[in-house]
Amino acid sequence: MRTFDLLSPQEALARLYRALDDAGVGGDTRLAARRALSTPVETVPTASARNRVLAQEVVSPTPLPEFRRSTVDGYAVRAASTPGVMRVIGEVRMGELAALRIRLGDAAIVHTGGNVPEGADAVLMVEQARPIDQNFAGKIQTQVQLAPGDNIIMEGEDVKAGEVVIAAGTRLREQEIGGLLSFGITEVTVTRRPRVALIASGDEVVPAYAAPRPGQVRNINTPMLSALIERHGGIPLDFGILPDRLDAFEQAAARAMREADVVVFMAGSSMSERDYTPEVVNGMGKPGILVHGIAFRPGKPTLFAVCDGKPVFGLPGNPISALVTAMMFVVPTLWRWQGATNPPQPAVVNAELTHDVRSPRDLEHWFPVRLIEGNRAQPIPSKSNLIFSLARASALVCAPIGVDRLAAGATVQARLFD
Amino acid sequence: MRTFDLLSPQEALARLYRALDDAGVGGDTRLAARRALSTPVETVPTASARNRVLAQEVVSPTPLPEFRRSTVDGYAVRAASTPGVMRVIGEVRMGELAALRIRLGDAAIVHTGGNVPEGADAVLMVEQARPIDQNFAGKIQTQVQLAPGDNIIMEGEDVKAGEVVIAAGTRLREQEIGGLLSFGITEVTVTRRPRVALIASGDEVVPAYAAPRPGQVRNINTPMLSALIERHGGIPLDFGILPDRLDAFEQAAARAMREADVVVFMAGSSMSERDYTPEVVNGMGKPGILVHGIAFRPGKPTLFAVCDGKPVFGLPGNPISALVTAMMFVVPTLWRWQGATNPPQPAVVNAELTHDVRSPRDLEHWFPVRLIEGNRAQPIPSKSNLIFSLARASALVCAPIGVDRLAAGATVQARLFD
């Protein structure tokens, strides 16, 4: 693979996204004003819809609040009665609409969130009133001058009926769950979670729970990527570990096209003779391979394809490359498949690099760092490329294409592992 | 509540954490070199332990890698044979230890990750070798000069046997799951998930799935906080909605002390006559209320207590205050209870404020903003304090204590909702 032929990670993802748009899959940013998504949908309870993506916009069925409410504990009055003395004519109980009517010189006890009775146009805070005869049933006095509207929320002030309150494509957070439930919307239509086939391979690879013989290694990629994919809306499907045989790859590919929405091959995408992924992917559907080789470390041999509407990835088998390329390329694709306009953003902090880092000029190079002593970033050497260099790391730092050295003392952006 | 008496949010949390440390609960930062946590523990499958907190340090049972491996596809050789012509004496198959032995002038085909045979001290990359008689069984030639160690990972180079590879208190991420499984550690001892009693209250409050009568409102706080707590390791327990009666509060408090590890009252902590939380919390155990009132908006009347070793919160009932105070105070306490040294960090971005924002000088004031057009932060007016001002927001911005105005054009830090 000649590195000067390689696409940048941004160009590579853009090519993948264009092919998905052409296939009508997931969130198409060209349709900014969409009212609904084309992705397959399902209905789920609102209370457990955190992180799911709304498939259709939600229009408010009623105004919010539904009645005129006090924002404080105090007395519903006419602003024109203040400052001065007022007669307390009753109390508005919580959970009931007020039965009484306020005239000039009247006051009614109201609680925070309670209904403001007819005739009142302001609420006097309890700390601004002084009872004249030491009991609430009597008279109060205030020196405060209120204006109409003080300490009142009007009906529909938060949301009017018929307003679009949540757009299609919104990944639901706690506040959207609360907003939907405040209307009594207890079920919601969201895009389906993509089923992601995870296909490991390698004659030397055994399951993580097996005891490897000398020369064998355990498969840690499938459990790592399963955890990652699950957190980002996907449903991981464990396709096991393929032997390095073309027919095994072909069978797994056929099954993945039947059962999955997204296909991830781990190992088998580089250029050695036992790498069957490119050949197999090209038989899986149209348009086929879009990108093979990205100007990206770790993970230069990464492969992107779209086959009959399904995103297909060939990730390197080494665990660091597999995890980092999955974070950088598979995760955003899962959110795009789900149609999310607000996918989760990684936390990024500025940090001062403690040591020089050399970088290949022709690759975008992400290396692990440990953040120490108030945001100094200590690079973690990882010649061996085994997983503990990431277990020791709190973040990744990027040396962009064109840069062959980041100097000790430089300020870099560290992307935290969440 | 006189605002000049109020603790800052940082002082308030520090007071809570000191009381938890004194009670021996959760992660105590004074015990930096701890080898195990005192929090109750349980054993779970490693593959599903993402976000759980390791209760005991993990020591590597074997070196990693367990055998000397090639980092490339190529030929195992003696460095002293390069540059020059070498005889290919065989192949090391994946999943097997090499049976052959390399002498000066020998080469053996090896694959990435495969065992490097005895006698070899370097691996020549396949692209750097040229077969002399067009077949692998013959001879190869290279012009590259290798040094001993090139393209080889030594046994134990990543991790030595007996090394502490993951510290107690580590919140497990994908890479720790991979690291543990690479040793065949398929079960792991983690701290228990805290059970969090969520106690709503208010005569006017009905369940989210009920149809409110005029003057009533739906309880959205319990489902919102349940989603939040679940994402941060807690197990939410729905204690329903209490009427505004002291005996109802007392019964719920007694049950929460039996069944939960953390107790959250929603509403009932301010100063009005129907607010029973302070009185009830003071009867729940020692040392009792630590903080009542924080220089924080939204959520000034927030209450912190520790009762017989359990953190107890009194949060305001208004949904924005309940959600924001839960994010800011309950969430970090849940991670501390679990003993996590690396809790998740919120993403923060710099943004330019589009409009002036007034702020009470004596409060730390967090207000919602929408991020638009490349990180401009547009404040969202929220007089009404209902939940849709957060549903419209992508982030919160802080006006610190002592600041009474943030000016349009100022650069602020926007804390993204995840």
Interface residues (C-beta under 8 A of the other chain):
Chain A: T46 A47 S48 R50 L64 P65 E66 F67 T71 D73 R93 M94 G95 E96 L97 H111 T112 G113 G114 N115 V126 I153 E157 D158 V159 V165 I166 R173 E174 Q175 E176 I177 G178 G179 L181 S182 G184 T186 G202 D203 E204 V205 A208 Y209 A210 A211 P212 R213 P214 G215 Q216 V217 R218 I220 N221 P223 M224 L225 S226 A227 L228 E230 R231 D244 S270 M271 S272 R274 G317 N318 P319 L323 N342 P344 Q345 P346 A347 V348 V349 K383 S384 N385 L386 I387 F388 S389 L390 A391 A393 S394 L416 F417 D418
Chain B: T46 A47 S48 R50 L64 P65 E66 F67 T71 D73 R93 M94 G95 E96 L97 H111 T112 G113 G114 N115 V126 I153 E157 D158 V159 V165 I166 R173 E174 Q175 E176 I177 G178 G179 L181 S182 G184 T186 G202 D203 E204 V205 A208 Y209 A210 A211 P212 R213 P214 G215 Q216 V217 R218 I220 N221 P223 M224 L225 S226 A227 L228 E230 R231 D244 S270 S272 R274 G317 N318 P319 L323 N342 P344 Q345 P346 A347 V348 V349 K383 S384 N385 L386 I387 F388 S389 L390 A391 A393 S394 L416 F417 D418
